[in-house]
Amino acid sequence: MDTEERIQIETAAKIAALNDAARSNAANYMATRGIMSLKPEVISDIFIGVQGFTDFTEGNDPYGEHDFGSLKVDGNKVFWKIDYYTKDLSGGCDPLDPECRRVLTIMLAEEY
């Protein structure tokens, strides 16, 4: 493994750890209308499923950053995605910037 590849792997691991921490806190969640139109117990199960998601594969996480996932809850295919913003949410941000604010959006697959 060359130096550049090692740095990429280390960077992805740092981003993944920050993303996993953000995903564990529902305060970072934004849910679409489709999600919010479901029964409260289904919404709760979806949030729990997102928080506990560990099924990262080469297919759904090619860069190893844990910034996307897909799961099925009560017959609903659900996607979640983490995006990176400046502290005031006015623009994009480097995911390793200490001021980076992570926003996790949860949506039904058909809303994508």
N, C-alpha and C positions, 0 to 999 in steps of 0.2 A: 504494500500500500504506500503510495507516495504522499508527500506532505500535503498537497492540495486536497486529496481525497480524505485524509485524516482530519483536516480542518473542517471540511464539509460535513463529515459524520459527527464531529464534536459540536459544531454549530447546530445541526439538526437536533441533536440530543438535548441541548440547552433550550431550544425553542419548544421541543416536545414536552419537557418538564414544566415550562411556563404555561403551555397550553393545557396540560393535564391539570395543573393547579387552578387555572381559570375555569375549566370545565367542571371542577368539583364544587363551584360556587354558583348557584342559580341566580345570584345577583347580576351575573354577567350575561344572562340569557335575554334574548329578544325572540318572541314567538310570533309567527305569522297569523293572519286571520284564520286560515285553515286549521292550524293547531288549536287556536283559542276557541274555535267553534265546536270542538269535541267535548265529550262529557268530562267533568272535572277529574274523575278517577283515571280516565285515559290520559289526560294531560299530565297528571301526577306520575303515571307509569312511564310516560315518555321522558319526563325530566329525570326520573330515576335511571332510566335506560341510558340517557346521554351521560349522566354523571358516572355511571359504572361502565361505560363503553371501554372495551379493551381489545376488540377484534380488528386490530390494525394489521393490514397485509400489504404486500407490495402493490396490489391492485388498487386499494383505496387510500394508501399512504405512501406513494412512491418516493417522497423526499424524507420520510421519517419524522415529520414535524407534528403529527397528531392534530392536524387542523381541520379534518373532515371525517365524518362517519355516517353510516347508514344503518338503520335498524328497522325492524318491523314490530309494531305494537298494536294489539287488538285489530289486526288486519290492515293497519295503515303503514305504508312505507314512509319512513321519516328520514330526512337528511338533516345534518347539522354541520355548520361551517363556522370557523373562527376567522375573523378579519381583524386587522391591526390599525388602530387610529391614534392620532395625537391625543393628548390628555383632554383637550376641549372638543374632541370629535370633529375637528374642522378639516382633517385630511388624513391621508395614509401615514404609516409610521413603520420604522424598522422594528421587527418583532423582538429584537434584543435591546432596544432603547429602554432604559429604566422607567421612562415616562409613558411607555406604550400602554394604551388601553385596549384590552381584548374584548371584542363583542362577539358572542356566540349566537348565531341565528339558527333557530329550529323551524323547519318547514316540512309540509307534506311534499313528497316527491313530485306530485303533479303541479305544485306551485313553482317548481324550479324553472 
